[in-house]
Structure formats: structure tokens, C-alpha cells
Amino acid sequence: MTGHSWSVPETEVVQSIRDHLDGRAGDPDGPPAVLATVVGVEGNAYRRPGAKMLLGADGEGVGAITAGCLEEDLASVAARIRETGTPEVVTYDLMDDEDDVWGLGVGCNGIIDVLLEPLTETYRPAVDALEEGRDVAVATVLDGGDGPLARGDRAYYRPDEGTLRTPDGEVATGWPEELTGPAGDLAGRGRGDTLAFDVDGTTVDLFVDGVAAPTDLVVFGTGHDVGPVTELAARNDFRVTVVGFRGAVDLADRFPDADRTLTTSPARLGEDLRLDDRTHAVVMTHNFVDDRIVVETLLDAGVAYVGLMGPRERFEEMLEAFADEGRTFDESELAPLYTPVGLDLGGGSPYQIAHSIVAEVLAVSNDRDPRHLKEREGPIHERVNVGDGDDGGSDGGGSGADADAPTQ
């Protein structure tokens, strides 16, 4: 490989997939990119099932499925895929360091299954769904046995629609109907798993890749301290909107990492923003009156998280001001509110503060109680259980998506 954008956010990997599909549409005879997806993990691994890497014909790679241990070998496999045009599932067994089969000495102690396939238009519905902010499950055949489905065949399930469809938008026939249950579950959770179904008497192994829409993070404020928060949040795959209230600042120019900028008034937030239980917000206007209005609007909208900048005493003053106006909050209403915002990391520089804030938002959005990983018992990543046989199709064993990883 001549180059590799290893550390880019997942959203950037998806954008690269879109760019390659668009380029391929303009040059259908050119060499295709190859999409590598982790479809199974046993033991320890750096990434979970569903992690993706795009390998271009020019040798460039975007994304990561390991810590850099296998990417060079994957590039050579990708060259073969381009020649044959046939998807392959490659297994890397890194369980035995003594044999050191790959000559890498990586010591991951895991078995990793990777699906490599030519990137074609059959993947476009996935990137379109993310662009639209919609959850989607991508079901790809890993082993169709002797049945009508072959490796690489694909179908899509959108929970908001409730119909299993082919890449061209038609209702999918010949696919197991019981797939929709686990597909909807995995789509909402943004997790992937390999499941076995019976199709006309043949066992078919499907990798169901739940691709959840990016989490919305709305940052209220226009000060320079908003920049590091916006930058780090974008690098962590949040879809970031920066909201200002005075109109004197070019928000798009000041905050280039934001997906969207908006200038409005605190009283119009409910009209200009879509706020719901998937919204996370950080309030850092440093204006007491603006903060009060924003916090009340967010809590009334039932957002998932509100991080309020400032000392605890400031919020106590805010509650007193609300009470003077006859507005009170019970404990459940205040549950999404975190003030002072951020985790106690001990830092005080702008980027250290931003790390503290974004880390807290990540923990809340991932439903985690932040603590040292060395204190955590069991696997780092939660187990994927998409039914105990009640869904009618899952073999219950999954792909080992519950495996540990050496880092977050």
C-alpha cells in the first residue's frame, strides 16, 4: 500500500465509499475499490464485527479493521479480488504466538474473519441511508450453501420502513422473513453479527451489519472554546451542529469541522432544530439568560444528554431563577443534565477540557459508566444477543462479536 488514512472517523470511510461509487459510475471500466469488513471475531481483536476498510486500486486505504497488523496482507488479497471479481472470506488466526504464522508477532490472541468484496452499486443504499440520517441493516451472504443465495448477495432492512429490500429497491424475495427481527435490533444498536438461517432446506450464513445513523451533537455557543469540542466530536463520528444567537460570527468559517451551523434565537430553537431522544447537546454560550432558555427547551424536548458549561453554583442560581418564574423540575426531568459538563480528567487547557466533554458525551451515548478499563470485568464490548431463538432464524452463536479488544 502506498498510503493509508488509518485513523479517519467511520463517517469519512462512508464518504470515501460514496466517492468511489460515484467515480465508478463515471468510469465503469476502471478497477473497482475493494471493501473489507470484519464479519467474525473469536477471542481478542482490535475492532468489532462491522469495522470497515476501503482499499483503492491505487493502493490507498481508508479506515481500519486492525491496529495495522494485517492491512498489508489485505491489500494483496484485494488485488486478487479485483482480478476475479469474486468476494472472499479470509480468516486470520492469531491465537498462537509461538507459531507466528504471519511473521508479525502481533499477539492479538484472536481469530478474525474478513469479507473482501468488489465495491459495487449494491452498497449504495447503505451510504444513502446514512446520508439521510436513517438506521439500516445490511445483510450480506457469507455462505449460501447450495441454495439460491450466493456469497455477496445483499439485502437491506430499514426499521422505519419495516420491509426487506434488494439493492435496487425491490421487495426481497427468497430471503428469510425471520431476518427482519434481528436486523432491526442490530440496525438500532449499530452492531453486526453473523447469523444462520434455513432457506428452502439449506443453511445460509448471513452477516447482518447494523449501521446506526450518526449521533446528533448540538453545541450552543460561538466562543473559541467551541472549536476543540466540535473538532473532537466530529472525529468521534458525531454529526455536529453549532448554534449561535447573535449573528456577528461566521460560524461556518470559525467551525469548519461542524456538519451544520445555524444562527437563530433561543426562542426559536424548537422551530429551527429537530430535538428528540437521540439528540445530545452541549451548552456553552457563557450567557446566563441564553443558557436558561436553551436548557429548558432541551429538557422539555426530552433529549438524551445536556451538558452545561459552568460551575455547579451557576446552575443552582439558574434553578432559583426558574423557580421565581414558577418553573420547577423533578429529578427525572433533570436526569439528562450534566453540570459541570465533562469527566474529571484533571486537565485545564482548551483541548483537555474538550476531551473531557466529548468523553462524557461518548460515555452517555454508549450507555456506559466511565471508569478505568482495568477495573472492568469481562469483555470490553458488550455481547451481541439478537434473540435466544425467538427470532426464528438466529443460531444464537453469533460471530464472536462479544470479543475483547485491546483498546477502545
Order of alpha helices (4+ residues) and beta strands (2+ residues): beta-alpha-beta-beta-beta-alpha-beta-beta-alpha-beta-beta-beta-alpha-beta-beta-beta-alpha-beta-alpha-beta-alpha-beta-alpha-beta-alpha-alpha-beta-alpha
